[in-house]
């Protein structure tokens, strides 16, 4: 099982590096989308907690 995790991790690293080198604009867009999703999730959690208190 540990060997499989190591292989998957290396494949992920290679894919990320390939994407960054091949299409840096697309990689930047994906990172921006990811951070926007995290930001939206944090805002939603904040609104939920505010509604619980109110």
N, C-alpha and C positions, 0 to 999 in steps of 0.2 A: 504494500500500500504506500509506503514512504517513497518507493521508487517511482510509482505512478504520479504522486504529487510533484516530485522533482521534475519529471518529464513535462507535465502540464505547465508548471511554473516556467520552465525554459521555453516552451512553445509560446507562452504568453509574452515573455520578454522579447523573443525574436519578432513576434507579430507587432508589438508596440514599436520596437526600433525600426522595423520595416516600414510601418505606417508613417512614422515621423520623418524618415529619410525620403520616402517616395512621395508623400503628399503632406508637407508640413502645414499647409493651410487647412486641410481637412482635419489633421490631428489637433490643431488649435481650436477648430470649431467643436470637435468632440469634447475637448477639455472644457470649453466654455459652456457647452450644453450640460455637462456633468455638474459643474459648479452651480449653474442656474437651477438645476434640479435639487441640489442640496440646499440651496438658498430658499427655494420655494417650499421644500419640506420643513425647514426650520421655521419659516413664517407660519405655515399651517399649524405646526405644533404649538407655536406661541399663541396663535389665535384660539386654538382649542383650550389651552391652559387658562387663557384669559376668560373664556366663556365658562369654564368650570368654576372659577373664583367669583364671577359676577352673579 
